[in-house]
Amino acid sequence: MKLDETKGHFILGIDGLSRSGKTTFVRKLASDFETADKNVHIFHLDDYIVNRNRRYHTDQEEWKEYYYLQWDTVQLRASFFQQVHKANALTLAVYDSEADCHVEEMVDLNETEVIVVEGVFLQREEWRSFFDWIIYLDCPREERWKREKEETRANLVKFQTRYWKAEDFYLETVEPDKKADCVIRT
């Protein structure tokens, strides 16, 4: 992985399924970059999901709501991915889960050298080409399930019908473990 300053910001993707350790990995990685005197900014893809009414009870299968409707992939591609390499600043609509609305936030990237984007399904067709390097965190479902809170695990059916079906679709159609530049088992 080499930084090419003529290209603009270096865009590093940290892909992985739910509870694979992405956030923990990104925290450590950011610390390492800062130790090496590299200015880094982290974007969590979950900060840019759409309002609940656009992703729940839409008459589509639950897994399709999660995979296809969780983000406005076209809008995010235009407002974030197509801009982030060269932008000195971005204005993004950040999701507020308590209010179920979006708040505009200006992000200053003027001094940033490395941009880390963390989230699920990063290697989907709509976004893959915007990354300079992608690390895929590979963690077995059983291990990821153990990492869920007990109260969350009480709703097994939701995982079976919404999250796991979408993850299986992603694994089968996108093959993130084969397309990533680096795979780390967590």
Backbone torsions as a table, in degrees:
resi	resn	phi	psi	omega
1	MET	NA	117.2	-177.2
2	LYS	-126.2	135.4	179.0
3	LEU	-83.4	127.0	176.9
4	ASP	-112.6	99.1	-173.6
5	GLU	-65.7	-20.4	179.0
6	THR	-72.2	-19.5	-177.6
7	LYS	-85.9	-12.0	-175.3
8	GLY	103.3	-153.6	179.3
9	HIS	-63.4	143.7	172.7
10	PHE	-85.0	124.1	-175.9
11	ILE	-105.3	112.5	-179.3
12	LEU	-108.2	124.7	177.4
13	GLY	-100.5	135.0	173.0
14	ILE	-114.5	101.9	-175.8
15	ASP	-102.1	151.0	176.5
16	GLY	170.4	158.2	-179.4
17	LEU	-78.1	175.2	-177.4
18	SER	-54.3	132.2	176.9
19	ARG	64.4	26.2	178.4
20	SER	-83.5	-7.3	178.0
21	GLY	104.4	16.8	-176.3
22	LYS	-59.0	-50.8	-175.4
23	THR	-63.8	-42.8	177.7
24	THR	-62.6	-44.7	179.2
25	PHE	-61.3	-43.4	-178.3
26	VAL	-65.1	-40.0	177.4
27	ARG	-58.3	-46.4	-179.9
28	LYS	-65.7	-43.1	-179.8
29	LEU	-62.3	-43.9	179.0
30	ALA	-61.3	-40.6	177.8
31	SER	-62.1	-42.5	178.7
32	ASP	-63.7	-42.3	177.6
33	PHE	-62.1	-44.2	-179.5
34	GLU	-64.6	-37.1	175.7
35	THR	-61.7	-33.6	179.0
36	ALA	-87.4	14.8	179.5
37	ASP	59.0	38.0	174.1
38	LYS	-109.2	122.9	177.4
39	ASN	-73.5	127.5	-174.4
40	VAL	-127.6	145.0	172.0
41	HIS	-129.2	137.5	-177.5
42	ILE	-110.1	131.9	172.0
43	PHE	-115.2	128.7	175.3
44	HIS	-100.3	118.0	-175.7
45	LEU	-57.0	-30.5	178.9
46	ASP	-63.4	-16.6	176.9
47	ASP	-73.4	-8.1	-173.2
48	TYR	-122.2	24.0	177.2
49	ILE	-73.7	166.8	-178.8
50	VAL	-90.4	169.8	178.3
51	ASN	-60.4	155.1	-176.0
52	ARG	-55.2	-41.9	-176.2
53	ASN	-65.3	-15.3	177.4
54	ARG	-92.1	-9.8	-176.3
55	ARG	-129.3	-2.0	176.1
56	TYR	-128.6	145.3	175.2
57	HIS	55.4	49.4	-176.8
58	THR	-102.7	5.0	-175.3
59	ASP	75.4	7.1	171.9
60	GLN	-101.4	162.5	175.1
61	GLU	-60.3	146.8	-175.9
62	GLU	-57.1	-40.8	-178.4
63	TRP	-65.3	-33.6	177.9
64	LYS	-70.2	-36.3	175.0
65	GLU	-59.0	-44.3	-178.3
66	TYR	-67.9	-47.1	-175.5
67	TYR	-75.1	-46.5	-172.8
68	TYR	-93.4	-26.2	-171.5
69	LEU	-111.9	-10.3	-177.7
70	GLN	-58.8	-36.3	177.8
71	TRP	-123.5	150.5	168.8
72	ASP	-86.0	90.7	-170.9
73	THR	-62.1	-35.3	-179.8
74	VAL	-68.8	-47.4	-179.4
75	GLN	-64.7	-42.5	-179.7
76	LEU	-66.3	-36.0	176.1
77	ARG	-61.2	-45.4	-177.3
78	ALA	-73.0	-44.6	-173.3
79	SER	-85.7	-19.2	-177.3
80	PHE	-120.9	-67.1	-170.0
81	PHE	-62.1	-40.1	-179.3
82	GLN	-73.7	-15.7	-176.0
83	GLN	-101.7	-29.1	-161.9
84	VAL	-66.5	-29.1	-179.2
85	HIS	-60.5	-42.4	-172.0
86	LYS	-110.4	-10.6	-172.7
87	ALA	-69.7	139.3	170.8
88	ASN	-87.9	-19.7	177.5
89	ALA	-155.5	149.9	176.1
90	LEU	-130.5	144.0	170.4
91	THR	-111.0	117.5	-173.9
92	LEU	-124.9	149.3	176.0
93	ALA	-89.4	106.8	-177.5
94	VAL	-93.7	133.5	-177.1
95	TYR	-79.0	131.2	174.2
96	ASP	-105.3	105.4	-173.6
97	SER	-67.4	-32.3	179.9
98	GLU	-68.1	-41.8	-178.9
99	ALA	-91.7	-9.4	-176.7
100	ASP	52.3	50.9	177.8
101	CYS	-149.6	177.3	-179.7
102	HIS	-114.0	146.0	177.9
103	VAL	-123.7	129.0	178.3
104	GLU	-70.8	135.1	-179.8
105	GLU	-133.5	131.6	176.4
106	MET	-94.6	129.0	-179.3
107	VAL	-113.4	120.8	179.2
108	ASP	-86.5	120.0	-179.4
109	LEU	-116.4	13.9	-172.9
110	ASN	-54.9	-42.5	-177.8
111	GLU	-98.2	2.5	-173.3
112	THR	-78.5	133.4	175.9
113	GLU	-103.9	-39.2	-176.9
114	VAL	-120.5	129.4	174.5
115	ILE	-113.3	124.1	178.1
116	VAL	-105.9	125.6	175.9
117	VAL	-112.0	123.1	-176.0
118	GLU	-117.3	131.7	176.6
119	GLY	170.9	174.7	176.6
120	VAL	-85.8	152.5	174.2
121	PHE	61.9	29.4	-177.8
122	LEU	-64.9	-26.4	-174.6
123	GLN	-91.8	14.2	175.9
124	ARG	-60.6	156.4	-174.1
125	GLU	-54.1	-37.0	-175.6
126	GLU	-65.5	-22.8	-171.3
127	TRP	-123.1	-20.9	-168.7
128	ARG	-52.9	-41.0	-173.1
129	SER	-69.7	-12.7	-177.3
130	PHE	-84.9	-8.6	-177.8
131	PHE	-93.1	141.4	173.4
132	ASP	-82.5	-28.6	-176.5
133	TRP	-158.2	138.6	177.8
134	ILE	-128.8	131.2	172.3
135	ILE	-106.4	128.9	177.2
136	TYR	-107.5	123.4	177.2
137	LEU	-91.6	114.7	-175.3
138	ASP	-102.5	118.0	-177.9
139	CYS	-139.0	130.2	-179.5
140	PRO	-59.5	146.5	-179.6
141	ARG	-55.2	-40.4	-178.0
142	GLU	-60.9	-40.2	178.9
143	GLU	-69.6	-42.5	179.0
144	ARG	-64.0	-37.6	178.9
145	TRP	-62.5	-39.2	178.4
146	LYS	-63.8	-26.7	-178.3
147	ARG	-79.7	-13.1	178.0
148	GLU	-71.6	149.7	175.2
149	LYS	-64.7	150.5	-178.5
150	GLU	-56.9	-42.3	-179.7
151	GLU	-64.8	-32.9	177.4
152	THR	-71.0	-39.3	180.0
153	ARG	-66.0	-16.8	178.9
154	ALA	-65.8	-18.9	-178.5
155	ASN	-105.7	60.6	-177.6
156	LEU	-58.4	-39.4	-177.0
157	VAL	-59.2	-40.2	179.2
158	LYS	-61.4	-40.9	178.3
159	PHE	-65.2	-41.5	-178.5
160	GLN	-66.8	-39.5	-174.1
161	THR	-92.8	-24.4	-176.3
162	ARG	-108.1	-65.6	-170.4
163	TYR	-76.2	-50.5	-174.3
164	TRP	-68.4	-36.1	177.4
165	LYS	-64.4	-40.7	177.9
166	ALA	-65.6	-41.9	177.9
167	GLU	-62.5	-43.4	178.4
168	ASP	-60.9	-41.8	177.5
169	PHE	-59.4	-46.5	179.4
170	TYR	-61.4	-46.7	-179.6
171	LEU	-61.6	-40.4	-176.4
172	GLU	-77.8	-38.8	-173.6
173	THR	-93.8	-34.3	-177.8
174	VAL	-96.1	-32.0	-177.7
175	GLU	54.8	60.6	-175.5
176	PRO	-61.0	-30.7	-179.8
177	ASP	-70.5	-21.1	178.4
178	LYS	-92.8	-27.9	-175.7
179	LYS	-91.4	-20.1	-178.7
180	ALA	-65.5	152.0	176.3
181	ASP	-73.2	-25.3	-179.1
182	CYS	-150.4	137.4	176.3
183	VAL	-118.2	129.3	177.8
184	ILE	-120.9	126.5	177.5
185	ARG	-81.9	128.3	-178.7
186	THR	-118.7	NA	NA
